[in-house]
Amino acid sequence: MKQIILIVLVFNIFISCKTSSCVVSESNNTGFKSVQIDTLFQDKMSIRALLIDANKIWYAADNSRFGFYDLEKNKKNESHIGNDSLKFEFRSIAQTASAIFILNVSNPALLYKIAKDGSGTILVYQENHEKVFYDSMQFWNDKEGIAIGDPISNCLSIITTRDGGASWNKISCDKLPKIIEGEAAFAASNTNIVVKGNKSWIVTGGKRARVFYSPNKGKTWEVYDTPIVQGKTMTGIFTVDFYDSKNGFIAGGNYEVLNQNFSNKASTRNGGKTWELKAENQGYGYASCVQYVPKSNGTQLVSVGASGLYYSSDSGNSWKQLSTDSSLFTIRFLDKQTAIAAGKNKMVRLNFKK
């Protein structure tokens, strides 16, 4: 009987290696085991928007501040827009080959174009409304970009540029899907919009947590439901990333119950049409930013938020905590083992170790 049991066990182990569980185990063995965190700078500020521009890490922050950290010179270069009586909070940032763009969240919404060669900063878009609140911005290419914000009437606020950011135009609500009363977006980490080629995905929260998809640079849109927690003002999807045009991951949760780790993470394999909850009652709670690890075939992800820094080597099925630091709001990868993160009062470099 013992021999039979042993044979059955060996057979079951062999069979399991034909399934994803074996891949998970192998991935865990070859994935990241720890992370080394080096502080690049500290300052009294809040940074929720980052982008990588070669050796410069550009950031947009509160109190009218923006700038970049030069990785070669190990130096921060900071600038200000505005005055003492009017403080702007920049939570959106994007770039073309020649310019950086930053966008203020609330009234007045101000979008600035900053020349990378230092030749000047100009205001390229302004919107005044008591309900205005912009959340995120990206460029498809050097000519065409998009920024999205909370609804003012019955649709999301979406502005686009087709001339390299020199001018921006708001899409009228009759050309956009209608939102549900109480549905909006979150300016948590400049990641509630992601673009791949001509395709775009926008995520929402509040009364509904949905994915808005455009196959053609914002000209037409479809809307998909998700199983992410929703129904209250501070619930829903706070962040999205796509590894390619098919494989994506959404995260968020309940900002008022930060340790709630169910119905807060989900993945898609069909471009966002359907979503499957992952790691229910496991891993992190509220997350402000999730990102795929480059060159990981869509199997590795990292997340930052109230629970700290988490890592998955199996497409989000399971997660491992690599740091308890809850002050990081946003993260971007330099390469497949190095990332830059920022948040409350600092910017750091993360070196992931196998």
PyMOL commands that set and color helices and strands:
alter all, ss='L'
color gray80, all
select helices_A, chain A and resi 2-16+20-30+173-175
alter helices_A, ss='H'
color red, helices_A
select strands_A, chain A and resi 34-53+56-61+65-70+75-80+90-95+99-104+109-115+121-127+134-139+145-149+157-161+169-170+183-184+193-196+199-203+205-206+210-214+222-225+235-242+248-254+265-268+276-277+287-292+301-305+308-312+320-323+328-335+338-353
alter strands_A, ss='S'
color yellow, strands_A
deselect
rebuild
show_as cartoon
